Amino acid sequence: MAGQAKPIRVVVFTGGPELEPQLVKFLERLEQDPSIALVAIFSESPHRGASGVVRDLWARRGVLALPLLMLRVAHHFWRETVTRGVSQRRRNLLVQLQSRIYFVADIHDPGVIEHVRDLKPELGLVYGGAILKPELFGAPDRGTLGIHHGKVPEYRGKKTTFWAMYNGEPEVGVTIQQIGSRLDGGEVLLEGRVPVGRQPLPCVKRRLEKLGLDLYLQAVHSVREGSAVYLAQPMQSATLYRDPGAVDIVRFWIRYLLRLIRIP
């Protein structure tokens, strides 16, 4: 009984020059849970801060970086004016976690891996970022979990909520899985679905992200309690999706509008 009451030590792996708002929500949930001890957050990025965000977006999205940056500025303005209290709580949390946040150029650097091992985590948690190698995802005693906003094995890779809606799927999925050597191909611990209906992509994403956070915390609790059940994915061949380009985005919204007004 005494062992059961002990918090499970977790370490979070992510990526990017700053911690994204959705990740911060996840960290807040972990930090507030007395059954979880959040010991460190490692984010892989060669750059930091606002300039790092610009460089990262340009490297990944090319000419799409400009509209994406404008969208980020709009979101920032919204948070700082309409939801100011939420933004302040986010800043307070980041100050509280400051000594446990590590931005590293290479998350697989031997020094980083040694640091992770020295922390003696029981469970690793991935939220975005680079694809982990076995020496890192195998470092925690009970392995590493990851969240994938997509139904597996049908939707593996990047931006799978976008692609599921692009393909006209009636629902989108989120999966909590064991991280392994196959991209988005690990054993499934929990999964959930959100119906699409006539909702636009941003609304569907918000609902899916909220469900994903709930499932992720539930998964951590099941590992801690020893009740986790992992199911192997079918080894069928499936498309590995990529970031959408400008043409894909235009086609997506045309398809969405056509479905909205029920034009075949």
N, C-alpha and C positions, 0 to 999 in steps of 0.2 A: 504494500500500500504506500509506503514511504517513497519507493521508487516511482510509483505512478504519479505522485504529486509534484515531482521534480519537473521544472520547465524543460522543454526540448530546445537544445541549442541549434539555431539555424543561421546560415549565412546566405546572403542574397547575391546573385550574379546578374549583372545587367550590362548595358552599354550606352554610350553617348556622352557628350560634353557637359550635360546637366541631367538631373533626375527629372524625368517626365512626370506631369501631374498625376497620371493614373498609377504610376509606380509609387509616388509619394502616398497616395491613398492606401496602397497595399502595405507600405512600410508602417503607416499609421495604425492599420489594423493589427499588424504583427506586434508593434510596440505596446499597444494597449491590452494585449491578451496576456494575462498572468501565467498561462500555461506555455508561453513561448518566450525564449530568450534570444532576441535579435543581437547577434554578436558582431556582425560586420556586413557592409555592403561594398561590393567591388564593381566598379563601372569601367569598362574598357573604352578608352578614347585617346587619340593622340593630341587632342586639343581640349581646352576648357572655356567655359563662359560663352558670352554672346557671339564672339568671333568664331568660337569652336562650333557653335550651332550652325552658323552660316557655312563654314567650310564642310561640315559633315553633310548638310543637306545638298550642297552643290556636288559633292563627291558621289552621293547616292542617287540624286534625282535630276541632276543637270539643270536644264532650263525650267523644270517644274519647281526648282528651289524658290524662285521669286514669289509665285502665288502661295506656296506653302508657308513662306516667311510672313507674308501679309496676313495669312490666316492665323498664324501664331501670335502676331501683334494684336489682332482683333480679340483673340481669346484672352491674352494678357490684359488688355484694356477692360474686358468684361469682368475678369476676376478682380481687378483692382478697384473697380467702381461699383458694380452690381453685387458681387459676392466678396466684398472686402474682408468680412470676418473669416471666410474660408481661407483666403490668401494669407491672412495673418497667422492662422492656425498652422498652415503649411510651413511658413517661415519659422515659427517657433519649433516645429518638429525637426526641421533641418538643422537648427541650432543645437537642439538636444542630441541629434545623431551625428553631429559634426566629427567627433573623434572616432566614429566608427565607419565613416565613409571614405573610401579610397578610390581615387581616379588613377588608372594605370594605363600606360601606352599599350602593353601586351598582357592580357589576363593570364596567358600561359607562360609567362616568364618564370623561370625556376624560383626566383625570390618570392613571387606572388604565391605560387603553389605552396612553398614552404610556409609562408605566412598563414595561408588558409589552414594547413595542417596543424600549425602551432595553436590555432584558435580552438582546435578539437570540436568542430561542429558535428552534430549528429545528423543533420539534414541540410542539403543544399536546395536553394530555391531559385529558379531562373525566371526573370521577367524581362524579356527582350534581350538584345545584345548579341554577342558573337556566339557561334556554334562551339560548344565546349568539347574538349578532348577528354579521353578517359582518365588521364592523370589528374584532371580537375573535377569532373563530375563524380569520380569515384573516391575523392578525398574524404567527404563526410561518411561517417560510420554507416548510415542507412541510405546512402546514395543521394541522388538529386532529383527533384521534381521540376517540371516545367509546365507553364500554361501556354496553350496554343489556341488562338481564337479561330478555330476551324474544326469542322467535322473530319475525323480521320477514319480510314486512310484516303478518303475521296479528295480532301482539300488539305494538302501539305504545302509548305513554303510560306510565301509572304502575302500579306493583304488578302487573306482568304475570305474574310467577310465581304469585301468588295467583290471578289470573283464569284462567290456563291450567289450574291444578288445579281451580278452581271449575267449569270447563267440562268436566272429565273427560278432559283430554288425557293420553295415555300417557307423554309426555315434555315437558320444559320446555327452553327454549333461552337461550343467551347470545350476544350479537353484538358484535363490534368493528367499528365503522363510521367512515367519514369524516363529520365533522360538516358539515352543510350547512344550507340554509334551511328544509328540510322536516323536521319533528319525527320523529325515528327513521326517517328516510327516506333517509339517506346511503348511499353506496356501501359495500358490505360487504367488509371485509378478511379477517376470520376469524369463524367461528361454531362453536358446540358444543352438544351436547344431553346432558341427564341424564334417565334413565328415572325415572318416578314410582313405579310399583309400589304398594306398600302403605305407603310412608313418609309421615310427617306433614310438613306444610309446613316447620317449622324445619329438619328434616334435609335436605329437598330444597334449601332455600335455601342451607344451608351448603355442600353439594356443588357447587351451581351457582356460588356465589361463589368457591370455590377454583378451579374450572375457569376462571372468568372472569379471575381474576388471572393464571393461567398463559398464557391466550390473549392477554391485554393485553400482557404482557411480550414474548411471541413476536411480536406485531404491531409493537411498538416496534423490536425487532431487525430485522424485515424492512424497515421504513422506513429505518433507519440503513444497512442493507446494500444498499439499492436493489433489493430483490427483492419488494417488496410488490405484490400483484395485487388490484385493486379490482373488484368486480362490482356492477353496477347492480341495485337492487331492482326487482321488478315494480311497475309503477305502478298496481296494483289498489287499489280502495277497501277500506279496512279500518277496524275499530272503533278509536277512540282511547280507551283505557281510562283510568279515573280512580281516585282513592283510594277503597277500599271503605268503605261506611258500616257502622254497627252491624248493620243487618239483613242486609247482604251477608255479614258475618263469621259471624253465627249460621247462616245458610243454608249457608255453606261447611263449617262443622264438622259440621252435620247430614248433608250430602251425603257428607263424608269418612267418618263413622261408619257410614253406610248401606252405602257401598262396602266398608268394612272387614269388616263382618259379612255382606256379599254379599246384602243385601236389594235387590231390583230397584226 
